[in-house]
Amino acid sequence: MGFRLDCSALKDKEQLHNLEWLETNALGGYASAPVSGAHTRKYHGILVAALNPPTDRAVLISKLDETLIRRKERIELSSNFYRDSTHPQGFKFLCDFSCNPAPSFLFEALGIRLRKTILCLHHEQTTLIRYQVEIAPPGSQIEFRPLFSGRGFHSLQRAYTPYQSNPSIDNEKFKVQLCDGQPHVLVHIPGASFKLHTDWYYNFRYPEEERRGYPSEEDLLCYGYWERPISSGDDFIITLSCEKEPSTNALASYNAELQRRDLIRTRAGDNISADLALAGDKFIVKRGNDLCSIIAGYHWFNDWSRDAMISLPGLCLVTGRYDEARRILLAYANRLNNGILPNNFPDLGSQPQYNTIDATLWFVVAVFRYLQYSGDRDFVADLLPILSEISEAHLRGTHHGIHVDDDGLLMGGNPTIQLTWMDAKIGDWVVTARQGKAVEINALWYNLLSIMSILCTQFERATEAEHFAARARVAYARFNEIFWNGESDSLFDFIDGRQRDGKIRPNQVFALSLPFPLLDAERGRRVLRTLEDKLLTPLGLRTLSPEHPSYQRVYIGSQPQRDAAYHQGTVWPFLLGPYASALCRFGGAGGKARARSLLEELHRTFFLQAPGLIPEICDGEPPHTQRGAIAQAWSIAEIARAWHEDILGKGPCQS
């Protein structure tokens, strides 16, 4: 199983430019590029390191270009977009590409046939590139040119940038510190000789940045090139690293990483679970010496609390990675402020912002799911005072007006701030203002109350258990009283005083899919029908019904244009997970079969017809072009969770 380009796709240069691969190192660093090799984003690079793991990422080495040489003929295997041209066009010599378990390219030119495989090492800021020469007539050579950047991955570099002009050269090994405050970068090419020839390469162009309305050109620095003779059967590994002491045995490290990935697949079982488990592995990262976190998405996201808590069950619990789940929960528990988690973990030098209402509620759900899967009562007992602190903070009131109203439902925010996941904002304009009582927030609040009642019962705190149970009963009754919209067989999206927002949005799915649903069977079926009729696509749920005047068909243009479409019809694949859960719960006799079909089709789209990455978002209309981040944690995680729990029936309640 796995993605492999067929012959017709190899001739489609647009597809080769648009299909992107991703390798990660569990520290926040990565390597990534289009299959064609021509970088389309400033975020592409062969050695992108997290200087303050898992944040503060920098593109240290942008590319490693190769040229085949035979009988004085030269064929460049690289591809680049320049200001006025695409040169060279090495993708024309690509005759095979696959990505399982790592990106692998087969090139053929000048009678030479060789395979290149790219691998990032786990917990090490090192990229290994293996070259296996299948055929090379006598006298064949290969030339390598690393193109250095040394910039923060949100920025671009120009030739006038100060750079280190005195690298350390020890035959096969090259080491340089590109900028003050950055680690030394190592290039090791066994069996090669280095020729020093420092020069700038000008005006690389990144079309995707251009389309997104950002600066799109930069210059890259080349210190020289390596020459290496090759012959049939040669097998060698290039090491690119910014570790102080990188692995000395590249082949052993390479094989160990392949074995680690193979174990993930083997433990997962069926092919769909295995593909999702291996894809999800890309997002779990170390944070500090003893803790872990979850990168929300690649290339540009850091670790966000909401995304991490939603993703934790699908990435860690269904895969049995309980130790990492525990370390993730601790990392976030340590950052509570007045009962609220920070919205995200920013880069070094920035302070976390506590402008989220749902991340903390998802944290409580994640702790409960952790207990269900792992049975780790001691850890949850240690967290119970924190859960109580969270509950009390919401009851008495905390940041941004977050508090429980007199009717027992949770509310917060104001017209100028967005606290829910629908958080696009353009200047002072909050595109999807949802202050007051939001539907998914109160589904989560009801789940918090129900969970606290259960936990207090299990840990023999009977008075508190009844307190939370009574509040849960009040919240359930009041929710059904005010959120039900009989005119459209749906739930109001939010309620603010007398305003009841009747837009058909996907947030109501969480009232059906969370561990403790808020609707009875009849209302649940009616909401499902509305979601299917108005929002369902093969790749996820739209964020707004196409019938609404504010509906946006595509997510393109400048940042303001994209923000205006972000939650106004754009499809979010992660929502297919809760939809599948709701379908299995409320969809009647055929619900599970329909949910299975949806998830299998999604798997075919992203794993059998693409390189195993589920994106952040897609356009609202066919062909539902992928947009946003190329790989999103909760997009993988929620599909994995729903497949494991609802389709395979292997969740904690079924085991």
N, C-alpha and C positions, 0 to 999 in steps of 0.2 A: 504494500500500500504506500501511498505518498504521491506527491506531485512530481511529474516529469513533463517537460515541454515536448509536444509532438513535432514532427517535421515541419508542418505548415506554420506552427507558431514560431519556430526558429527563423522563418523568413519574414515574419511580421515585425518590423523594427519598432513600430509604435507599441506593440505589446511587450517587446523586450525592454523598452524604456519605462513602461508603466508598471511592470511586475517588479516588486522590490523584495529583497530577502533581508533577514535580520538574524544576527547572532548576538547573544548577550553573555555577560560574565558574572551575574549575581552580585555585582557591586555597583550597578547603575551604568557601567560602561557597555559599549557595544561595537559591532562592525555592521555596516549596512550599505547597500547600494542597489540600483536597478540591475536586473539580469544582464542588460546590455553592457554594463560597466560605466556608462555615461551618467555621472551624478546629476540628478535633477533637483536636489535640495541642498541647502547649506548644512543640513544635519547628516548627510552621508559622509562616511569615512571608514577607513580600514582599521584605525586604532582611535576610538573615541573613549576617553578615560573619565571616570568620575573622580575628580581631585579631592573631594570631600565626600567619600561614598555614603549614600548613593546619589549625591547631588554635585553641583558645580562641575558639569561635564564640559570637556574640551576636546576639540578635534585636533589631535596631535599629528597623525599621519592621515592625510586625506586619501591618497591612492598609492598603490604599488603597480606601476605600469610595466608590462613585459613586452619584449620584442624578440621574435624568433629570427635567427640568422643562419643562413646556409649558402655557401658559394657566393658570398658577397651580396646575396639578396636579403632583404629585411622585410618582415611582416610584423606590424604592431598589433598586439592583441587587445590593447586598451581602446577605449572610446571616450571622447570628451565633447561636451558642448562648449563652443567658444562664442564670442559675440556675433561673429558673422558666419560660422561654419560648424559642422560636426566633423571632428578630425582627431585621431584616425577613426576608423570604423571597424574595430576589431571584432565586433559582434557578428560580422559577416562570416567569420571563421569558426563560430560556435556551432557545434554539431550535436550537443546534448547538454541538458541542464536538469538537475534534480535537487531536492532539498531535504532529503530524509536519509540520515539524521543531521546532515549539515549541507550548506550550499556547495554544489559540485558542478564544475564546468569542464566540458571536453572540447578541446580545440584541435583543429587539423589544418595545417598550412605548410607549404614547402616540403611535403613528404614527412613532416613531423606531426606526431599525434601525442598529446599529453593531457592529463587530467589535473585540474586544480581544485582543491577542497579547502574551504575556509572554516576555521573553528576558533571560538573564543573559549578560553579556559575558565572553569568554575572557580570563583573567588580569587581570580588573579587578573590583573590588568594586562593581559597578554593575548595577542592574536597569533595563531599558527596558520600558516598557509602551506599545504602539502602539494608537491608536484610529483606526479607519477608519470614517467615517460614511457609510453607504450611503444612508440616507434620513433627513432631518430637516426637517420643515415649518418655515416662517418663525417666528421667535420661540423656537426650541428652545434649551435650555441644558443644561449638565452641571455638576454640583457634585462636587468631590473633597474627601474628608476623610482625610488620613493619620493613622493611629493608631500612636503611638510606644510603644516598650517600653524598649530600652536595657539589657537584662538578659542575663546568661549563659543560653545556650539550655537548660540543665538546670534553671533556676530559674523562679520566677514573680514577678510584680511586683504590688505593692499601692500604693494611691494615696498612702500616706504616704512612699513612696520620694522622697528629695530629687531635684529635677530643675531644669534650667536654665530660668529664667523669662524670659530676654531673648534670644530668637532674633534672628538677623540677617535682615532682610526687604528684598529689593530687587525689588519688583514681582513678576515671574514666578519669582524665585529665593528660596528660603528655606533658611537654614542654621542648625543648632543643634548644640551638643555636649550630649548628653543626660546624661552622667555624666563625672566626672573620669577621665582616663586613656583615654577612648574617643575615636575620631576624630569630627570634625564630620560631620553627616549633611546632605546636600543634597537638596532637593526642587525640581525645575524643571518647571513646567507652562507651556509656551509658549501665549501668547494668553489667559492667565487672569489674574484679579485676586484678590488675597489679602485675606481678612477675618480679622483677629486676634480669636480668641475662645477663650481657653484653658479647658479643662474636662477632667474625668476621666470616662471611661466605665467603669462598675462591673460586676463579677461576670460577666465572660466565663467560660464553662464549657467545658472540654475533655473530652468524654465518653471519649475513648480513654485519657487519663490516669486518669480515674476507674476505668475497667475494669482498668487495670494496677495499681491500688492506690496511686496517687500523689496528692498535692494537685492539684486540677484547676480552680481558679478564679484569675483575676487581673483587674486593672484596667489600662486603657490610656489614654494621655494624648493629647489632641487639642489642638493649638495654634490651630486655626482651620480655615477652608475656602477653597477656590478656586472661583470661578465663571468659566465659559467659555461664550460663545455657540457654537453649532454649526449647521452647514448641510450639506446633501447634498454629498458629495464631500470633506468635510474629512478631513485625514489629519495627525495630529500624534503626537508621542512624548513621554511623561513620563519624566524621568530621576530615579532614586533612587540615591544613591551615597554612599559614605564615602571615596572617593578624594580625595587632596589636589588633584589636577588631573584630574577626570573628562573623558572624551571630550567635546569641544565640539560636534561634529557628530553628533547622535544618529542621524540617518537613515543616514549613512555607516557608523557603527559597527554599526548594526542590520543593514544589508545585508552588511557584511563578515563578521559572525558567521554569517549565513545561508549565505554562500558557503563559509565554512570547513566548516560541517556538510555542505553539499552535496558538497564534495570528499571528505569521509570516506565518504559513501554511494557516490559514484561509484567510488572506489578499491576498495571492498569487493566490488563485482560484483553477485551475486544478491541478491534482496530479503531473505532471511533473514540473510545475512552483513552486509548494509547495516544492517538494524535492530539487530543485535547490536553492530556496530562503533560506531554512534551512541550506543547505550545505554551501552556500555563507556567511551566518551569522558568520561562524567560523573564517573568515579572517578580519573582521572589528574590529579595536582595537582603544583604546584611546591612544593619544599621548600628554603627558602633561595634564594640567588641563582642557583645553578648546578645544583641537583639536583632530582629528582622523587620522587614517592611515589605510593601508591595508597590512597585512602580505602576502608576495608573495607566501609562501608555507610552509607546515609543513612536516618534523620537523625543518629543519635547516635554512630556509631563514628568514631574517629580512624584513623590508618594503623597497621595491625597487620602484623607481619612475616610470619606464617604466611599470612594472607590475600593479602598483596602478592605473595609468591613463587608461590603457587598461581595467582593471577590474571594474573601477568605474561605468560605465553605467550598466553592468550586475548585480553588487552587490547592488548598491544603487538607480539607477534611475528607473529601471524596477520594483523595489520593493517599490518605493515611499519613500525611506529613504533620503529625500532631505537635512535634517539638517546635517546628517552625511556626505553626499556628499560635502556640503558647507565647513564643517570643514576639510575634507580631502584636498580639493583644497586650502584652506588657509594654511594648514600645509606645503604644497609643495611650494606655492607661496612665503612663507616667507624664503625659502632656495635658491632662485634664486641667481646666481652669474654670472654677465656679460651675462645675458639672457639665462642661462643654468641651468637646474635642476641637483641636485646631482644624481649620479647613484643609490645610496641607502643610507639609514640611518644606519650607522654602530653602533656597540656596543660602550659603554661608553669608552672614551679614544682614540678613532680613529677618524680621520678627514674624512668628506665626500669627495668623489672623483667626479669631474665633467667630467667624461669620458663617456659621452653618447650623441649621436646626435638625437636620436628619442624620448627620454622620454619627452623632452620639447615640441616637436611637438604634441605628444599624449595629453599633458596637455591642449593645445589649443583646440583640438578636444573635450576633456572632458568638458571644460568650455562651449563650444557651445552646446553639448548634454544636459548639465545641464540646460541651458537656455531653450532649446526646451521642456524639460520635466517639469521643475518647473515653468517657466514663471517669474523667479526671476530677473527682470531687474535691480533692485537696486544693488544687489550683483555683477552682471556682469558689471554694470557701474563702480563699485569700482575697478574691476579687469582690466578694459580696459587699463589704463596706463601701467599695468604690461604686458598685451598682446602686447601693442605697443613697450615696451622695448624689449620683446622677438623678435619681428619682426625686429626691427632695429639692434639688436645685430647680428642676422643672416645675415642681409644685409651688415653690415660693416665688419663682421668677429669677431669670438670669440674663445673660447678654441679649441685647437687641430686642428687648420686650418679649422674650420667650417665656411663656407662663401658661398655666392651666386656667382656663376661664371658669366662671361660676358654673357653667353647665357640664364641666368635667372633660372638655376637649382642649387640645393643645393649640396654642396660637403664637404668632410672633411676627416680627418684621414691621416694615413701614413702606410707603410708596417709593422710597429712594434706595432701599437695600433688598437684595434677594438672598434668602437663606436656604432655599431648596436647590435641588440639582438643576433646575431650569434657571440657570444663573447668568444668561447673556445680558450684558449691559453696554450701551453705547453712550459715552459721556454721562449725562445725568438721566438718560432714558433707560429705564429697566424694561427690556423688551417684553419679558413675560412676567410682569408683576403678579406675585401670588401671596401677598401679605394676608394676615388673618389666619384662618383655619384651612390648611391645605389637605387634600384628601389622603395622599400617601403618608403625610406626617401624622395624621390621626390614626391611620391603619398601623403605623409603627408605634404610636403611643399606646394604643390598645394592646399591641403585642408586648410592649414593655410591662404594662400592668399585669398581663396574664403570666408573663415569664417570672416577674418578681413574686407573684403569688405562689407559683410552683416552686421556685427556689427557696423561698422562705419556709414553705411547707417541708421541703426535703431537708432543710437544715434546722428544723425544729424551732421556727420562729412563728408560732401560730398566730399571734396577734397581728403581726405585720402581714402575714399571708392573707388573713381575712380583710385587712385594710385595703390591700391591693386588689383582691378579688371583688370587693364592693365597688371600688373605683372602676374596675374593668366592666362591671355590669352597667354602671351609669354611662360610661363612654360608649358601650355597644348600643344601648338604647337611644342615646342622643344622636349618635352618628347616623343610625338608620332613620331617625326622625327628620334630620335636616339635610343630609347629603343625597338622599334618593331623589332622582329626577325622573318621574314617571313619564313625562312627555317624550323623552328621548331614550328611555330604558338605559339610563347611565347614572353615574354619580357626578355631582357637581365637582368641578376641579378645585375650587376653593370658595370659602365663604368669609366675607369681611363685612360685619355688621349686617345690613340689609342686602348687600350685594351677594348674589349667588352666581358664580361664573359657570355657565353651561357649555363652554367649549368642550368638544369631544377630544380629550387628551388621554394618553396612556397611563397616567399616574394612578388611575382607579384600579389598574390590574393588581396592585399590591394589596388591595382590600380582599382580593381573592386568593393570592398566592402565598402570603406570609404564613408562618406556622399556625397562627390563630386567625382565620378569616372573619370578616365582619358582616357577611351577607348570608342569608339563607339560600337554599338550593335554587328556588325559583328566581330570586333576584340575581343570583350569581349567573344563571343561564342567560338571563336577559342582557346583562352587562357583557358577557362573552360574545353574544351575537352582535352587539353594537361594536365591540372592538374588532371583530372579524370583518364586519361590513365597512367600517370607516377607516381603520388604522392598519390592519394586517397586510404585510407584504412578505415575500419569501425570505427577505433578509432581516426582518425585524418589524417593530411597530413604528408607524409615523407618530410624530409628536403633536400633530394637529390634523383634524379631518380635512380632506381636500375640499369639502363643501364650505369651509369657513373663508371669508374674504381675505383673511391674513395669511392664508396658506401659501407657502413658498415651495415651488416644485424642485428647485435645485439649490445646492449649497456652493456658490461660486462667487468670485469677485474679491473686492477689498475686505479688510477686516470688518468695517461697519456693515457691509453687505452680507458677509457671512454670518456675523452675529445676529443680524435681523432674521436669518433663516434657520439658525441653530436649533431652535425649539418650535419652529412654526411649520412643521411638516417634514423636516429631515427625519430619516429613519435611523433608529438606534438598535443595532443588533442585540445588545445585552437584554433588551426588553423581551426578546423571544423566549428567554429562560423563564421568567415569571409567567408569561403567557402560556407556555407549555405546561407549567405546573397548574395554572388555573384551569386549563383545558382538561387535564387529567382529573381534576377535582370536581369540576362542575359541568364537564362536557358530555356526560352520559356515557352510554355503552361504547360509542365510537370515539370518545374523547382521546383516549390514550393512543389509538391508532393514528389519529390525525396529528397529535403532538409528535409521535415518532416520525411520521412522514416529514413534518416541517424541519425537525432537527437533522434528519438524514440528508435532506436537500441542502441545508445550510452547510453541512459537512462536505458534501460534494462540491459546493461552490468554492469554499475556502481552503479545502485540503486536497482535493483531487484535481481541481481545475486552477489552483493558485497555490503559492508557496506556504500555506499553513498559518496565515495570519488573519485574524478577524479584526476589521478596522473599528475605529471609534464610531463612525457614522456613514450613511449612504444617502444619496438623493432620494427624495420622496417618490419620484416617478421612474418607471423603467427607462433605461436598463439598471437603475439604482446604482449609479456609479459610486465607487468607494471614495470617501472624503475624510478629512481630518487626519488624526494619527493613524498610521498604517497598522498598528497592533494595539489593542486596548485590553487591559486586564479583565474588566468585568464582562467584556464581550465573549472572551474565552470562558471565564469562570462560570457565568450563569448558564451557558449552554452545557458545560460539563456537569454542573450541579443538577440541572433538570434531567439530563440524560441518565445520570447515575441514580438519582432518587426516583424520578417519576416514570422513566421508561424501563430501566433495568430493575427497579424496585429494590435497590440496595441501600437505601437511606437508613438512618438509625432506627426509625420506627418499624422498618421491615426486616432488619437483620436479626 
